[in-house]
Amino acid sequence: MLRAMVAAALLVPAAAWADEVGCVSTVFKLIGPDHKICIESFKDPKVDGVVCHVSRARTGGIKGAIGVAEDTSDASIACRQVGPITIREKLEDGEEVFKESRSLIFKSLQVVRFFDKPNNTLVYLTYSDRVIEGSPKNAISTVPIMPWAAR
């Protein structure tokens, strides 16, 4: 059983694409790290000129310190155009652009992208899911595709 859990944990993707922007403490913990809200940034792997920022809760304490805590499903997202937008590959609606583990094995935070063609807008949705049941908590951010003025 332990071997299966370790093998499954190794298959869960980490925040390999994200850079941590910063964190604030929300609850002091005498033993282990404090509970925090952290902000990370990542770029859309198929769309140049878009950056997203995700804020999420990070559980502290002893469980958080040893990596067995399950973080809440709360998250917020903001995506913006930061340069000329270039779509490098064909986009699939609901395609995963970011994924991060929220517990040792069973829960993850995901960001998926949709393309609203009639409005020429990229829509980013963040939500949490579990192996058996996800959470209805979600947030969206939109990026209208607009010309980018050269400096």
N, CA and C of each residue as an Amber inpcrd file, in Angstrom:
protein
   453
   0.8320000  -1.1980000   0.0000000   0.0000000   0.0000000   0.0000000
   0.8710000   1.2540000   0.0000000   1.9030000   1.2660000   0.8560000
   2.7980000   2.4130000   0.9370000   3.5130000   2.6370000  -0.3920000
   3.9480000   1.5560000  -1.0310000   4.6120000   1.6780000  -2.3300000
   3.6850000   2.2970000  -3.3640000   2.4240000   1.8820000  -3.3620000
   1.4510000   2.4350000  -4.3150000   1.2390000   3.9280000  -4.0760000
   1.1790000   4.3360000  -2.7940000   0.9880000   5.7490000  -2.4810000
   2.1960000   6.5760000  -2.9220000   3.3880000   6.0830000  -2.6980000
   4.6020000   6.7910000  -3.1050000   4.6710000   6.8830000  -4.6290000
   4.3620000   5.8070000  -5.3130000   4.3730000   5.8150000  -6.7800000
   3.3620000   6.8120000  -7.3250000   2.1650000   6.8490000  -6.7470000
   1.1390000   7.7970000  -7.1920000   1.5720000   9.2280000  -6.9180000
   2.2120000   9.4690000  -5.7890000   2.6660000  10.8200000  -5.4470000
   3.7000000  11.3190000  -6.4490000   4.5370000  10.4320000  -6.9480000
   5.5480000  10.8160000  -7.9140000   4.9480000  11.1730000  -9.2680000
   3.7600000  10.6650000  -9.5500000   3.0990000  10.9510000 -10.8150000
   2.3440000  12.2640000 -10.8040000   2.0700000  12.8330000  -9.6390000
   1.3230000  14.0810000  -9.5400000   2.2360000  15.2280000  -9.9520000
   1.8220000  16.0250000 -10.9450000   2.6710000  17.1220000 -11.3830000
   2.8100000  18.1860000 -10.3030000   3.9680000  18.7760000 -10.2270000
   4.1970000  19.8820000  -9.3010000   4.0210000  21.1910000 -10.0570000
   4.2570000  22.3010000  -9.3760000   4.1210000  23.6160000  -9.9900000
   5.3690000  23.9360000 -10.8010000   5.6870000  23.0950000 -11.7560000
   6.9100000  23.2390000 -12.5280000   6.8860000  24.4810000 -13.4050000
   5.7230000  24.9600000 -13.7830000   5.6320000  26.0830000 -14.6970000
   5.4710000  27.4060000 -13.9830000   5.3030000  27.4080000 -12.6790000
   4.9720000  28.6310000 -11.9540000   6.1610000  29.1870000 -11.1950000
   6.1710000  30.5040000 -11.0770000   7.1520000  31.1980000 -10.2490000
   6.4070000  31.8170000  -9.0820000   6.9380000  31.6460000  -7.8700000
   6.2830000  32.2350000  -6.7130000   6.5530000  33.7340000  -6.6930000
   5.4670000  34.5130000  -6.5610000   5.5610000  35.9640000  -6.4890000
   5.7290000  36.3880000  -5.0340000   4.9470000  35.7760000  -4.1360000
   5.0460000  36.1050000  -2.7220000   3.9370000  35.4570000  -1.9270000
   4.0570000  35.5090000  -0.6000000   3.0870000  34.9070000   0.3100000
   2.8410000  35.8520000   1.4850000   1.6600000  35.7370000   2.0810000
   1.3480000  36.4130000   3.3330000   0.8270000  35.3620000   4.3120000
   1.1750000  35.5240000   5.5830000   0.7000000  34.6040000   6.6140000
  -0.7240000  34.9750000   7.0170000  -1.5560000  33.9550000   7.2140000
  -2.9320000  34.1960000   7.6480000  -3.2050000  33.6570000   9.0380000
  -2.4820000  32.6040000   9.4500000  -2.6510000  32.0200000  10.7820000
  -1.2690000  31.6360000  11.3030000  -0.9500000  32.1090000  12.5060000
   0.3150000  31.7500000  13.1430000   0.2370000  30.3140000  13.6460000
   1.2590000  29.5210000  13.3860000   1.3690000  28.1510000  13.8900000
   2.6300000  28.0780000  14.7380000   2.4870000  27.6250000  15.9710000
   3.6190000  27.5230000  16.8860000   4.6390000  26.5040000  16.3810000
   4.1380000  25.3920000  15.8390000   5.0180000  24.3520000  15.3030000
   4.7560000  24.2410000  13.8030000   5.7920000  24.3760000  13.0190000
   5.6640000  24.2870000  11.5760000   5.3850000  25.6550000  10.9720000
   5.3070000  25.7130000   9.6420000   5.0620000  26.9960000   8.9780000
   3.6390000  27.4980000   9.2350000   3.4570000  28.8110000   9.1110000
   2.1280000  29.4150000   9.2450000   1.2560000  29.0200000   8.0550000
  -0.0720000  29.1150000   8.2120000  -0.9750000  29.0320000   7.0690000
  -0.7360000  30.2950000   6.2390000  -0.7920000  30.1850000   4.9240000
  -0.4640000  31.3170000   4.0630000  -1.4110000  31.4110000   2.8720000
  -1.3970000  32.5610000   2.2560000  -1.9430000  32.7460000   0.9180000
  -0.7490000  33.0950000   0.0470000  -0.5610000  32.3260000  -1.0250000
   0.5880000  32.5220000  -1.9070000   0.1290000  32.8730000  -3.3180000
   0.9310000  33.6800000  -3.9810000   0.6650000  34.0900000  -5.3670000
   1.7720000  33.5230000  -6.2390000   1.3610000  32.8910000  -7.3330000
   2.3140000  32.3630000  -8.3050000   1.9620000  32.9130000  -9.6810000
   2.9460000  33.0390000 -10.5500000   2.6900000  33.4780000 -11.9270000
   3.1460000  32.3880000 -12.8820000   2.4410000  32.3050000 -14.0050000
   2.8480000  31.3690000 -15.0550000   2.4060000  31.9120000 -16.3980000
   3.1030000  31.4750000 -17.4310000   2.7740000  31.8700000 -18.8000000
   2.0200000  30.7340000 -19.4730000   1.0890000  31.0850000 -20.3320000
   0.3550000  30.0840000 -21.1060000   1.3540000  29.4130000 -22.0360000
   1.4630000  28.0810000 -21.9950000   2.4730000  27.3990000 -22.8160000
   2.2330000  27.4760000 -24.3220000   1.0160000  27.7960000 -24.7620000
   0.7280000  27.8670000 -26.1980000   0.4200000  29.2720000 -26.6910000
   0.3470000  30.2420000 -25.7770000  -0.0200000  31.6040000 -26.1590000
   1.0290000  32.5700000 -25.6060000   1.8500000  33.1110000 -26.4910000
   2.8100000  34.1280000 -26.0650000   2.0720000  35.4310000 -25.7910000
   2.5530000  36.1930000 -24.8080000   1.9700000  37.4950000 -24.5090000
   0.9090000  37.4770000 -23.4280000   0.6900000  36.3200000 -22.7790000
  -0.2890000  36.2150000 -21.6930000   0.4050000  35.6750000 -20.4570000
   0.1760000  36.3290000 -19.3160000   0.6630000  35.8270000 -18.0360000
  -0.5250000  35.7590000 -17.0800000  -0.5580000  34.7150000 -16.2610000
  -1.6200000  34.5340000 -15.2700000  -1.0100000  34.5290000 -13.8790000
  -1.7620000  35.0590000 -12.9390000  -1.3940000  35.0140000 -11.5190000
  -2.4890000  34.2680000 -10.7840000  -2.0920000  33.2920000  -9.9880000
  -3.0310000  32.4970000  -9.1960000  -2.6880000  32.7050000  -7.7310000
  -3.7150000  33.0090000  -6.9180000  -3.5030000  33.0410000  -5.4720000
  -4.2440000  31.8580000  -4.8840000  -3.6510000  31.2570000  -3.8520000
  -4.2470000  30.0700000  -3.2580000  -3.7790000  29.9310000  -1.8230000
  -4.5680000  29.2060000  -1.0430000  -4.2190000  28.9530000   0.3550000
  -3.1800000  27.8450000   0.4200000  -2.2710000  27.9560000   1.3760000
  -1.2710000  26.9210000   1.6230000  -1.3200000  26.5830000   3.1150000
  -1.6550000  25.3410000   3.4210000  -1.7930000  24.8910000   4.8040000
  -0.4210000  24.7380000   5.4460000  -0.3090000  25.2430000   6.6710000
   0.9460000  25.1560000   7.4110000   0.8830000  24.0850000   8.4830000
   1.5050000  24.3680000   9.6150000   1.5300000  23.4170000  10.7200000
   2.4220000  22.2280000  10.4200000   2.3040000  21.2230000  11.2420000
   3.1340000  20.0240000  11.0820000   2.8060000  19.3120000   9.7830000
   1.5000000  19.1440000   9.4850000   1.1190000  18.4520000   8.2420000
   1.6340000  19.2010000   7.0130000   1.5450000  20.5210000   7.0340000
   2.0540000  21.3110000   5.9210000   3.5550000  21.1970000   5.7740000
   4.2520000  21.1370000   6.9070000   5.7130000  21.0460000   6.8790000
   6.2030000  19.7330000   6.2800000   5.4680000  18.6410000   6.5400000
   5.9330000  17.3500000   6.0150000   5.2420000  16.9590000   4.7060000
   4.3550000  17.8480000   4.2110000   3.7630000  17.6370000   2.8960000
   2.5650000  16.7190000   2.8290000   1.8480000  16.5350000   3.9520000
   0.6790000  15.6620000   3.9220000  -0.6320000  16.4300000   4.1310000
  -0.5640000  17.7610000   4.2550000  -1.7800000  18.5630000   4.4440000
  -2.5500000  18.6460000   3.1370000  -3.8670000  18.7490000   3.2410000
  -4.7030000  18.9810000   2.0580000  -5.1280000  20.4420000   2.0790000
  -4.6820000  21.1970000   1.0760000  -5.0320000  22.6080000   0.9910000
  -6.4850000  22.7670000   0.5730000  -7.0710000  23.9170000   0.9260000
  -8.4680000  24.1720000   0.5690000  -8.6040000  24.3530000  -0.9390000
  -9.8390000  24.3720000  -1.4070000 -10.1180000  24.5400000  -2.8350000
 -10.2000000  25.9990000  -3.2490000  -9.9660000  26.9170000  -2.3240000
 -10.0590000  28.3390000  -2.6320000  -8.8890000  28.7840000  -3.5030000
  -9.1980000  29.4920000  -4.5780000  -8.1640000  30.0410000  -5.4530000
  -8.7580000  31.1990000  -6.2360000  -7.9020000  32.0930000  -6.6600000
  -8.3000000  33.2280000  -7.4730000  -7.3190000  33.3310000  -8.6290000
  -7.7710000  33.8670000  -9.7710000  -6.8990000  33.9650000 -10.9440000
  -7.0940000  35.3170000 -11.6210000  -6.0130000  35.8520000 -12.1540000
  -6.0520000  37.0580000 -12.9850000  -5.0500000  36.8580000 -14.1090000
  -5.5170000  36.9560000 -15.3440000  -4.6540000  36.8000000 -16.5150000
  -4.6900000  38.1030000 -17.3070000  -3.5380000  38.4980000 -17.8540000
  -3.4340000  39.7540000 -18.5890000  -2.5470000  39.5950000 -19.8100000
  -2.8240000  40.4460000 -20.7980000  -1.9540000  40.5480000 -21.9520000
  -0.7530000  41.3880000 -21.5380000   0.4550000  40.8530000 -21.7560000
   1.6760000  41.5550000 -21.3680000   2.5930000  41.8120000 -22.5640000
   2.1020000  41.5130000 -23.7410000   2.8590000  41.7080000 -24.9700000
   1.9830000  41.3100000 -26.1400000   2.5470000  41.3320000 -27.3430000
   1.7550000  40.8990000 -28.4950000   1.3370000  39.4330000 -28.3240000
   0.0780000  39.1450000 -28.5490000  -0.4150000  37.7780000 -28.3920000
  -0.1610000  36.9970000 -29.6660000   0.5210000  35.8750000 -29.4970000
   0.7860000  34.9570000 -30.5990000   0.3450000  33.5680000 -30.1550000
  -0.5920000  32.9970000 -30.8950000  -1.0350000  31.6320000 -30.6070000
  -0.1220000  30.7100000 -31.4050000   0.7150000  29.9390000 -30.6880000
   1.7510000  29.1230000 -31.3180000   1.2590000  27.7760000 -31.8150000
   0.1750000  27.2460000 -31.2140000  -0.3560000  25.9430000 -31.5960000
  -1.8730000  26.0130000 -31.5690000  -2.4970000  25.0230000 -32.1740000
  -3.9540000  24.9330000 -32.1450000  -4.4210000  24.8240000 -30.6940000
  -5.4400000  25.6100000 -30.3350000  -5.9750000  25.6060000 -28.9810000
  -7.1710000  24.6810000 -28.8880000  -7.2300000  23.9060000 -27.8310000
  -8.3540000  23.0190000 -27.5430000  -9.1350000  23.6040000 -26.3710000
 -10.4510000  23.7330000 -26.4950000 -11.2570000  24.2200000 -25.3790000
 -11.1290000  23.2830000 -24.1870000 -10.9280000  23.8560000 -23.0090000
 -10.7810000  23.0710000 -21.7900000  -9.3960000  22.4890000 -21.6090000
  -8.4380000  22.9370000 -22.4120000  -7.0690000  22.4200000 -22.3330000
  -6.3700000  22.9160000 -21.0670000  -5.6960000  22.0070000 -20.3850000
  -4.9660000  22.3420000 -19.1610000  -3.7400000  23.1850000 -19.4950000
  -3.6000000  24.3270000 -18.7970000  -2.4210000  25.1670000 -18.9770000
  -1.5720000  25.2290000 -17.7180000  -2.1160000  24.7560000 -16.6050000
  -1.3850000  24.7410000 -15.3340000  -2.0340000  23.7250000 -14.4130000
  -1.2090000  23.0050000 -13.6380000  -1.7300000  22.0480000 -12.6660000
  -0.7620000  21.9770000 -11.5030000  -1.3220000  21.9250000 -10.2870000
  -0.5030000  21.8760000  -9.0850000  -1.1720000  20.9820000  -8.0600000
  -0.3940000  20.1670000  -7.4020000  -0.9070000  19.2720000  -6.3660000
  -1.3790000  20.0790000  -5.1650000  -2.5310000  19.6830000  -4.5850000
  -3.0820000  20.3630000  -3.4110000  -3.1110000  19.4370000  -2.1980000
  -2.7260000  18.1900000  -2.3900000  -2.6050000  17.2340000  -1.2900000
  -1.5530000  16.2130000  -1.7160000  -1.2490000  15.2970000  -0.8320000
  -0.2120000  14.3140000  -1.1220000  -0.4910000  13.5460000  -2.4120000
  -1.7470000  13.1420000  -2.6200000  -2.0560000  12.3170000  -3.7900000
  -3.3230000  12.7430000  -4.5220000  -4.3850000  13.0300000  -3.8120000
  -5.7160000  13.0020000  -4.3920000  -6.2770000  14.3070000  -4.9450000
  -5.7140000  15.4640000  -4.6770000  -6.3430000  16.7260000  -5.0320000
  -5.3830000  17.6000000  -5.8250000  -5.9070000  18.3240000  -6.8250000
  -5.0590000  19.2240000  -7.5990000  -5.8190000  20.5060000  -7.9380000
  -5.0620000  21.5670000  -8.1240000  -5.5770000  22.8460000  -8.6070000
  -5.2420000  22.9010000 -10.0830000  -6.2210000  23.2440000 -10.9060000
  -5.9860000  23.2800000 -12.3400000  -6.4230000  24.6130000 -12.9230000
  -5.7690000  24.9920000 -13.9980000  -6.2040000  26.1250000 -14.8130000
  -6.3600000  25.5860000 -16.2230000  -7.5350000  25.8000000 -16.7930000
  -7.8040000  25.3810000 -18.1690000  -8.1830000  26.6190000 -18.9920000
  -7.9780000  26.5180000 -20.3100000  -8.2230000  27.6450000 -21.2010000
  -9.3290000  27.3200000 -22.2030000 -10.1380000  28.3250000 -22.4810000
 -11.1440000  28.2600000 -23.5370000 -10.9220000  29.4490000 -24.4610000
 -11.3330000  29.3070000 -25.7240000 -11.2480000  30.4260000 -26.6680000
 -12.6640000  30.8070000 -27.0710000 -13.0800000  31.9910000 -26.6680000
 -14.3920000  32.5480000 -27.0170000 -14.2350000  33.2540000 -28.3660000
 -14.4060000  32.4930000 -29.4530000 -14.1580000  33.0100000 -30.8040000
 -15.0150000  34.2240000 -31.1580000 -16.3410000  34.1980000 -30.8810000
 -17.1530000  35.3700000 -31.2640000 -16.6670000  36.6790000 -30.6400000
 -16.0350000  36.5950000 -29.4740000 -15.5570000  37.8000000 -28.7910000
 -14.0350000  37.9380000 -28.8220000 -13.3650000  37.0450000 -29.5560000
 -11.9110000  37.0710000 -29.7040000 -11.2130000  37.1980000 -28.3460000
 -11.6270000  36.3260000 -27.4070000 -11.1680000  36.4130000 -26.0260000
 -10.7400000  35.0470000 -25.5130000  -9.6210000  35.0140000 -24.8090000
  -9.1820000  33.8130000 -24.1070000  -9.7960000  33.8430000 -22.7130000
 -10.3240000  32.7110000 -22.2690000 -10.9480000  32.6030000 -20.9500000
 -10.1940000  31.5350000 -20.1660000  -9.7250000  31.9060000 -18.9760000
  -8.9870000  30.9880000 -18.1070000  -9.8410000  30.6770000 -16.8910000
 -10.0180000  29.3910000 -16.5860000 -10.8260000  28.9080000 -15.4670000
  -9.9220000  28.1570000 -14.5030000 -10.0090000  28.4900000 -13.2120000
  -9.2760000  27.7230000 -12.2000000 -10.2700000  27.0150000 -11.2930000
  -9.9450000  25.7730000 -10.9330000 -10.8000000  24.9630000 -10.0640000
  -9.9520000  23.8570000  -9.4450000 -10.4950000  23.2230000  -8.4090000
  -9.8280000  22.0850000  -7.7730000 -10.6020000  20.8200000  -8.0860000
  -9.8830000  19.7240000  -8.2100000 -10.5600000  18.4420000  -8.3880000
  -9.8810000  17.4000000  -7.5080000 -10.6150000  16.3400000  -7.2870000
 -10.1140000  15.1880000  -6.5390000 -10.3090000  13.9630000  -7.4050000
  -9.7130000  12.8630000  -6.9730000  -9.8630000  11.6130000  -7.7110000
 -11.3410000  11.2410000  -7.7860000 -12.0830000  11.4320000  -6.6860000
 -13.4850000  11.0170000  -6.6550000 -14.4410000  12.1850000  -6.8670000
 -14.2180000  13.3010000  -6.1700000 -15.1670000  14.4100000  -6.2550000
 -14.4240000  15.7250000  -6.1700000 -14.7420000  16.6560000  -7.0780000
 -14.1110000  17.9650000  -7.0800000 -14.9100000  18.9650000  -6.2680000
 -14.5370000  20.2300000  -6.4170000 -15.2000000  21.3080000  -5.7000000
 -15.8450000  22.2440000  -6.7060000 -17.0130000  22.8160000  -6.3730000
 -17.6190000  23.7830000  -7.2740000 -16.9620000  25.1600000  -7.2010000
 -16.0390000  25.3680000  -6.2580000 -15.3630000  26.6580000  -6.1500000
 -14.5040000  26.8680000  -7.3890000 -14.6390000  28.0510000  -8.0030000
 -13.8960000  28.3290000  -9.2190000 -13.7490000  29.8250000  -9.3950000
 -12.9030000  30.2160000 -10.3250000 -12.7200000  31.6190000 -10.6920000
 -12.3100000  31.6620000 -12.1550000 -12.6690000  32.7620000 -12.8300000
 -12.2570000  32.9260000 -14.2260000 -11.5750000  34.2740000 -14.4190000
 -10.8130000  34.3460000 -15.4880000 -10.2080000  35.5890000 -15.9330000
 -10.2290000  35.5660000 -17.4520000 -10.4590000  36.7300000 -18.0500000
 -10.5260000  36.7990000 -19.5090000  -9.4410000  37.7260000 -20.0460000
  -8.9600000  37.3860000 -21.2440000  -7.9520000  38.2080000 -21.9200000
  -8.4410000  38.4540000 -23.3450000  -8.9800000  39.6610000 -23.6200000
  -9.3450000  39.9620000 -25.0030000  -8.0810000  40.0760000 -25.8480000
  -8.0980000  39.4800000 -27.0270000  -6.9380000  39.5400000 -27.9120000
  -6.9960000  40.8600000 -28.6620000  -6.0350000  41.7280000 -28.3290000
  -6.0450000  43.0840000 -28.8840000  -4.6730000  43.4030000 -29.4550000
  -4.6140000  44.3910000 -30.3700000  -3.2990000  44.7830000 -30.9050000
  -2.4160000  45.3060000 -29.7700000  -1.1230000  45.0950000 -29.9220000
  -0.1720000  45.5490000 -28.9090000   0.6920000  46.6340000 -29.5560000
   0.6610000  47.8130000 -28.9860000   1.4200000  48.9310000 -29.5550000
   2.9070000  48.7310000 -29.3140000   3.7050000  48.9280000 -30.3520000
   5.1600000  48.8450000 -30.2220000   5.6520000  50.0700000 -29.4690000
   6.6980000  49.8930000 -28.6890000   7.2340000  51.0300000 -27.9020000
   8.2550000  51.7780000 -28.6770000
